[in-house]
Amino acid sequence: MNLEQIQKQVATCSCGNLHYPITIEQISASEKVWQSVVKFVQQKQWRHLLVIGDVNTQMVGYSPLKKALLTVGIDVSIVTLSPNRQGDVLADELSVVQVMLELDDSVDALIALGAGTIHDVTRFCAAKAKIPFLSVPTAPSVDGFTSKGAPLIIRGKKITYQLVSPIAVFIPSDIIRDAPRALIAAGVGDMLGKYTSLLDWRFGAFDGQEPFCPVVARLTEIALSDCVKALPDIYAEKAEGLDQLMDSLILSGIAMLIFGHSHPASGGEHHLSHYWEMDFLTHDRPAVLHGAKVAIATMELIDTYRAMIQEQPDVPKELGDWVTQMPTRQKLESIFNSLQAPLQPEEIGISSLLLASSKREAYRLRERHTLLKQMSLQTSHFETEERSL
């Protein structure tokens, strides 16, 4: 992935929106990535690093990272985030406080060792402490590694803060290729959610005058397309397929970083996912992987979204062209079945009542002009008319 070439593409864009610079100085992926971490840290002349992880990521990645750093005299310690009563580590106030209590003036930088939740907590703490952080993903499960966004649960509500991107990303390829199948499926779910998020973004620009950048949209499309092409190798858990999945997730995050918001990668499917997550927290239920929820939400919306665009007169050609590229729900079910992933809402604990309420109310979680919002408002209008008859 050539960050300089991406910057040049963005520089030619005439969309009129603010484009944020890519502040990531290095992205490295290899089975010997720990030496790249050491070299980078030495160049920065950092002496004390604080790693943020959980029990699982500490087990798979902390030992080689610590050994590499201690060998050259760099002090390193770890905060192992505590799970809640359900056994889940959350990106919430408690996790943030746990990290901040261990942070002092001697810490030069943080290292996020893990996947989405750990990156969200680390990003927030790094921004508040005004120090940089390194990204060390341990599973190809989400696309937020390289973005600026930190979705946190504050008093039970999911709020996304636009903060800082990592200063560098170091991907331990051997750990990524050995990730549990459920996390691989979650990463595919987060990527295939781009079918509906990109449609929502285009629709919001057309019908709601929301800001849109064609260059950023194209970067997200490339990430999605490359992931889809690699699906056979991902099914087989081949190194090439899992490496491409990780590359697609990284590129999607960079697209969000450039735009400064999550619009390219997050639409109605993410709003449903956030709504379900908040409901699970309210009722003390175990968490479900973000990408698994996004996959289910995408399958719930994609055929309806297509029909809504095809039924509208005078839609721009790019909206019509995009819906012709979108797979059907049946095709998505085939993909996720091949990944041994859940296919129906009830398989992840989403009742018919929760599904219905989320389709009515989830659009309120974000100030976005999405097809989910239009769908919800149309349903409410029809219901009001029926009651008045």
N, C-alpha and C positions, 0 to 999 in steps of 0.2 A: 504494500500500500504506500503510494508516494504522496505524502502530505503536501509537498511543494507543488505538485501538479494539480492537486485539488484546490490549493490556494489560488493558482493561476486561473483555473476555471471560474472560481467565484469572482475573481477580479474583473472578469469580462461581463458579469451579469449586470443587466440594466433594469432590474425589477424595481429599484427605488427603495428597497428595504435595507435596514442596517444589517450588514454581514459581520459577524463576530470573528475575530482572528482565531486560528487554530493555535492554541497555546501549548499544545502537547509537543514536547521537544523530541521524543523518541518513541517508537513502537517496535518492540522486538519480540519475536516468538521463536523458541527453540527448546530442545530438550536440555540445553545447558544455559538456560536463561539467567541463572543465578549469578554467573560471572558478569553478565551484562548489567545486572543490578549493581553489583559491587563497583564496576567501572564507572557507572553513572554517579553513584553516591560519592566516590572518591573525587570525581571531577567537580562536584558541588561542594566538596570539603565539609560534608556533614559528619558529625561525630556521634549523634544519638538519634536513633529512630524508634518510633513506637508503632508496632504492628497491631492492626485491628482484625480480629478473626472470630471464629466460633470453635466449638469442640471439633467439628469435622474438618474445617480448613486448617486448624492448627495441626491436626494429625497428618494431613496429606502434604502440607507445604511449609510449615514453620521450621521444621528441623533443617532442611537443606538451605533455606534462606538464612537462618540464624548462623549456621556453620560457615557459610560463605562470608558473611559480614564480620563475624568474630575473628575469622582467620586473618583479616587485614586490620584488626583493631578497632572496628566500628561497633559501638555499643548498641544493643537492640533488646527490646523487651516487648511483651505482648499483652494486650487486653483481650481476654476471651469473653465475648459478650454472653450474658446470662440469658437462658431461655425463660419464657413465662410459664404459667401453670400448665399450659397445654404442651410444653416442650418445644415451643417455637421461639426463635430469635427474631425480634421485630425491630424495625427502624422507627423507634418511638422515643418519647422523652426519657424513659428509663435507660435505654441504651446510650443515648447521647450523654446523659449525666455520668454513666459509668465510665465512658471514655474521658470526659472532661476532668473527672476526679484524678485521673492518672496523668493528665497532661501538665507539664510544668515548663518553665522557661528553657530548660536544657534540651528539649525535644526540637530537633531541626526540621523534621518532616514526619508525616504519617505514611503508613503503608496499608492499603486495603487488600487483605488477603482473603478472597472469597468471591461471592457473587453479588447479586443485586442489593440485598439488605445491608451487607457489610459495606458496600461502596456508598450507599446512601448515608449511613451513619458517619463514615469517614469523611465524606465530602462536606457534610454539614460542620463537623468538628474542625476540619482543616480551615474552612472559611472563617469560622468564628475565632479561631486561634491565630488567623492570618499567617499560616504556614502552608507550604505545598504538600501534596500527597502523591504517592506512587500507586498505580493500579496493578495488582497481580491477580487476575481472574483465575479461579480454580474450576470453573464449569462454564460451558457455552450455553447459558440459560437465560440471559437477558441482554438487552441492547444498550443499557445505560452506563456501561463502563466509561465511555469517553465523553459523555455529555456533561452539561453543567447542572442538570436537574437532580434534586434530592427529594423524592417523595417520602414524606415522613407522616407518621400517624400522631397527631397532636390532639389530645383529649378525645380520642376515638374517631377523629375526622382525618381523611387523607388530604394532605396539603403538599403541593410541590413547590420547592424553593429553587430558584435559579441562582446558582452559587458559583462554583469553580469546576473546571475540568482537571483531571490529573496532569501533572507535569510530564509524566512518562508512563508508558504501559509496558509491562513485561509479562509475556504469556508463557507459562511452562507447558509446552506442547504435550509432554508425556502425561501430565495431570489432566489436561483438557481431554485427551483421547481416552482416558480411563474414567471419565465422569459417568455417574449412574445414568442409566437409560432414561429415567424420568426427567432428569435435568436436561438431557439432550432434546427430548421431546418438547420440554418447556421452551428451549431456545428456538426451536422450529416454530412453536406456537407464537412466540413474540414476533418472529420475522413474518410469518404469514398473516399476522394481524395488519401488516402494512397494506394489504389489499384494500381493507376498509378504511384505514387511517388516511391513506393517500386520496381515496375518493372523498372522504369527509373534508379533507383540506381543500381540495379543488372545489367542492360544493360550497364550502364556507367562503371562498374567494369570489365565486360566481354569485351566490345568492345573499351573502352576508357581508360582502366587502371586507373580508378578513385578509390580512397580509399574506402574500404567497410568493414563493421564490422558485422559478422553474429549474434553476441549477441545483438547489437543495433537493427538490423533488426528484430530479434525475439521479442524484447520488443515492437516494433511498430506493428508487426503482432498481438501480444496478445491484444494490445489496440484496434486494428481494429476489431478483432474477437469478443471480449467482447462487443463492441458497437453493432455489427451486431446482436449478440444473444439477445441483449436487445431491439431491434427495436420495437417489439410489445408493450412493456411497455412504450417506448418513444412515440409511436403513441398515446397511451392512456394518456400520460402525468402523468404516475404513478411515485411516489417518487423513486421507485427502478430503473426505467428506466433512469430518469434524473440524479440520483446519479451515475449510471454506465456511462452515457455519460460524465459526468464531470470527473470521474476517468480515462476514456479512453483519454480524452483530456490532463489531467495532465501527464499520463504515456507517451504519445506521445511527450510532451514537454521535459520530463526527458530524453528520448532517444536522442533528439537533443542536450540536454545539455551535455550528456556523449560524443557524437561524436564531438561536437564542431562546427557543421555546420547543416544546415537544410536538408541535403540530404535524411535522412530517411522519412521525412514528406512532402517534397516539390520537385515536379518535373515539367514536362511540364504543368500540370494543374494549378500550381501556377504561372508559367511564363505567361500563357494566362491571368490569373486573374490580375496580375500586369500590363500587357500591357493595358488591358481594363481600369483599374483604372487610369492609366496615361492619357489615351485618354479622359476619362471623365473630369479629371482635366483641361486638355488643352482646352476643349470646355465648361467649366463652367457648367457641368451637375451634378445633385445630385449624391452622392455616393451610391453604392450598397453594401450590407453586404459582407464581404470577403468570408464567407462560402457559400453564395448563388452563387457568381461568381465561386468559386472552384467547386461547384456541377455541374454547367452548363459546365465548362471546362472539368471536368472528363467525363461527358456524351458525350461530343464532341470527346474525344480522345480514350475512352476505347476499342471500337470495332476495331478501326484502329490499336491501339497498339497490340491487340491480334493477328490480322492478320499479322502484320509485324514480330512478333516473330515466328509465325507458318510457315511463308514463308521462314524464314532464315534457311539455313542448318547448322548443327553442333552447335546449341546453347546449352549451358550447361543445364543439367537436371533441375536445380533449376529455370531457366527462364521458361522452358516449364511447370513445375509443377505449378508455380505461375499463369500463364495465365489461367490454367484450373480452378483455384479457383476464378478468377475474374468474377464478374457478367457481364451480357450483358447490353448494353445501355437500352434495354427494361426493364430489372429488376431494374435498377437504377431509371428509370422513374416511375416505380410502387412505389418504396420506397419514392421518393420525392413527388409523388402525394398524398401518404398517409399522408405526412407532410404538405400538402397544400403549397408546395414550387414551385417556377418557374421551368419549364421543358425545355423551349426553349430559345435560346439566345435573341430573340427579346422581350421576356417577361421582361428582365432586361435592355433593351435598346441597345443590341448589334446588329447592322445591319449586313446584309450579307457581306457588304464591310469591316466592321471592323473585323468581324470574319475571313474573308479570309486573311486580312493583318496580323492579329495576328498570324495565323497559319504559315505564311511565316517568320515573323520577331521577334516574342516574344522570341525565343530561344537566341537571342543576349543579352537579359537582364542579363543573368547569364553565367558564364564560366562553363557550365555543358555539359556533353556528353549524351544527352537524345534522346529518340525516336522522340520527337518533333523536335529536331535539324536535325536528319536524315531524317525525313519526309519532312522538309522544304527544305533541300539541294537536296533531290531527286526530289521534285517538281520543284525547280529552274533548275535543270539539264534537266528535261524533257521539260520544257518550252523553254530552250535555244536550245535544239535539234530541237524542232518543228519550231522555228523561222529560223533555218539554212536550213530547207528543202525547 
